[in-house]
C-alpha cells in the first residue's frame, strides 16, 4: 500500500474512532490498531493526533459538501432544498459515523478554544463556511433560506444523534425531505 493509500486508511479509521470517542477519548494507538500499522508509522504519515483529527474533520466536511453539491446539481430553490435534505438524511442514516464525527468536531472546537487553541476552530469554521456557500447558491443566495436549511440540518443532527425514531412526534414539524426515513442505526 502506498503512503497516500495508508493516509486514506488512517483518515477513515480516525473518523470511526473519533466519532465514537471524541478527540480526547480516542488514542492514536486505537487508530493505528484499526489501520493495522504501528504508532511510529502513523506519525510518519501525520505529525500528531491533532493533525489526524483535523484531516478526519476536513474529510467529513468535504464529504458533506459533495453530498449537497451532487444532490442540488442543476436545481434551485425548493427543489434543491428537498434534494439536499433527502441526500443528507440518507447519508447520516446509512453512515452514522459521519454524523457523529460532525458532532465531535463541534465539541472539540469548544474544548480546544477553552484551552486557548484556536486552530481547531479556524479549521472547522472554514469548512462550515464552504458548506454554507455550497447550499447558499442553490437556495437562491438568500441568507434566510440558507440559515433555515442549516438550522434544520443541525436539528436533524441532534435528533438522530439522540436516537429519536422516525415515527416520533419530534419529526412532525420537519418538511418531508428532512425527516428520518426509518433507516436509522440504533
C-alpha positions in Angstrom: 0.0 0.0 0.0 1.4 3.4 -0.9 1.8 6.2 1.7 -1.2 8.0 0.2 -3.4 4.9 0.5 -2.2 4.5 4.1 -3.1 8.1 4.8 -6.6 7.4 3.4 -6.9 4.3 5.6 -5.9 6.4 8.6 -8.4 9.1 7.8 -11.2 6.5 7.5 -10.1 4.7 10.7 -9.7 8.0 12.6 -13.2 9.1 11.5 -14.7 5.9 13.0 -12.6 6.2 16.2 -13.1 9.9 16.8 -16.8 9.6 16.0 -17.1 7.1 18.9 -14.7 8.5 21.4 -14.2 12.2 20.6 -10.8 13.9 20.4 -9.8 13.5 24.0 -11.2 10.0 24.3 -9.5 8.5 21.3 -6.0 7.2 21.3 -3.6 7.2 18.4 -3.0 3.6 19.4 -6.6 2.7 18.7 -6.4 4.4 15.3 -3.1 2.6 14.4 -4.6 -0.7 15.5 -7.7 -0.2 13.3 -5.5 0.6 10.3 -3.0 -2.2 11.1 0.1 0.0 11.4 2.4 0.9 14.3 2.1 4.2 16.1 5.5 5.3 14.8 4.3 4.6 11.2 1.2 6.6 12.0 3.3 9.5 13.0 5.3 9.3 9.8 2.0 9.9 7.9 0.7 12.7 10.3 2.7 14.8 12.7 0.4 14.1 15.6 -3.1 13.3 16.9 -4.3 16.9 16.2 -3.3 16.6 12.6 -5.1 13.3 12.3 -8.3 14.8 13.8 -8.2 17.8 11.6 -7.7 15.6 8.5 -10.7 13.5 9.5 -12.8 16.7 10.2 -11.8 18.1 6.8 -12.8 14.9 5.1 -16.2 14.9 6.9 -16.9 18.4 5.8 -15.8 17.7 2.2 -17.9 14.6 2.1 -21.0 16.6 3.3 -20.2 19.4 0.8 -20.0 16.8 -2.0 -23.3 15.3 -0.9 -25.1 18.7 -1.1 -23.4 19.7 -4.4 -24.3 16.5 -6.1 -27.8 16.5 -4.8 -28.5 20.1 -5.9 -26.7 20.0 -9.2 -28.9 21.7 -11.8 -31.6 22.5 -9.2 -32.7 25.7 -7.5 -34.9 26.8 -4.6 -37.3 24.4 -3.1 -36.2 21.5 -5.5 -32.6 22.0 -4.4 -33.7 22.2 -0.7 -35.6 18.9 -0.8 -32.9 17.1 -2.9 -30.2 18.2 -0.4 -32.4 17.3 2.6 -33.1 13.9 1.2 -29.5 13.2 0.3 -28.2 14.4 3.7 -30.7 12.5 5.8 -29.9 9.3 3.8 -26.2 9.7 4.3 -26.4 10.2 8.1 -28.8 7.3 8.4 -26.6 5.0 6.4 -23.2 6.3 7.7 -23.8 7.3 11.3 -20.0 7.9 11.8 -20.3 10.9 9.6 -23.0 12.4 11.8 -21.1 11.6 15.0 -17.8 13.0 13.6 -19.6 16.2 12.9 -20.9 16.4 16.5 -17.4 15.6 17.8 -15.9 18.4 15.7 -18.1 21.0 17.4 -17.3 19.7 20.9 -13.5 19.6 20.0 -13.6 23.2 18.8 -15.2 24.4 22.1 -12.9 22.4 24.3 -9.8 23.5 22.3 -10.7 27.1 22.4 -11.4 26.9 26.2 -7.7 25.7 26.4 -6.5 28.6 24.2 -6.1 26.5 21.0 -7.8 28.2 18.1 -6.6 26.0 15.3 -9.4 23.6 15.6 -12.0 26.4 15.4 -10.4 28.1 12.5 -10.3 24.8 10.5 -13.8 23.7 11.4 -15.3 27.2 10.8 -13.6 27.4 7.4 -15.2 24.1 6.5 -18.5 25.3 7.8 -18.3 28.3 5.5 -17.5 26.2 2.5 -20.6 24.1 3.4 -22.7 27.3 3.8 -21.6 28.5 0.4 -22.4 25.2 -1.2 -26.0 25.4 -0.1 -26.4 29.1 -0.4 -26.4 29.5 -4.2 -28.9 26.6 -4.9 -31.2 28.2 -2.3 -31.3 31.4 -4.3 -28.4 33.1 -2.4 -31.0 34.0 0.3 -29.4 34.3 3.7 -32.7 33.5 5.4 -33.2 30.3 3.4 -29.6 29.2 3.9 -29.9 29.8 7.7 -33.1 27.9 7.9 -31.7 25.0 5.9 -28.6 24.8 8.1 -30.7 25.2 11.3 -32.9 22.3 10.2 -29.7 20.3 9.5 -28.3 20.9 13.0 -31.7 19.9 14.5 -31.7 16.8 12.4 -28.2 16.0 13.6 -29.2 16.4 17.2 -32.4 14.3 16.8 -30.7 11.5 15.0 -27.7 11.6 17.5 -30.1 11.3 20.4 -31.8 8.3 18.7 -35.3 9.7 18.2 -37.1 7.1 16.0 -38.5 8.3 12.6 -42.1 7.9 13.8 -41.5 10.1 16.9 -43.6 13.3 17.1 -40.4 15.5 17.2 -40.1 14.9 13.4 -43.7 16.1 12.7 -42.6 19.8 12.1 -39.9 18.8 9.6 -40.5 19.2 5.9 -40.8 15.6 4.5 -37.4 15.6 2.8 -35.8 16.4 6.2 -37.4 13.6 8.1 -35.7 10.4 9.1 -37.0 7.7 6.9 -36.6 4.7 9.1 -33.1 3.6 8.2 -31.7 4.9 11.5 -29.0 2.8 13.1 -29.8 2.3 16.8 
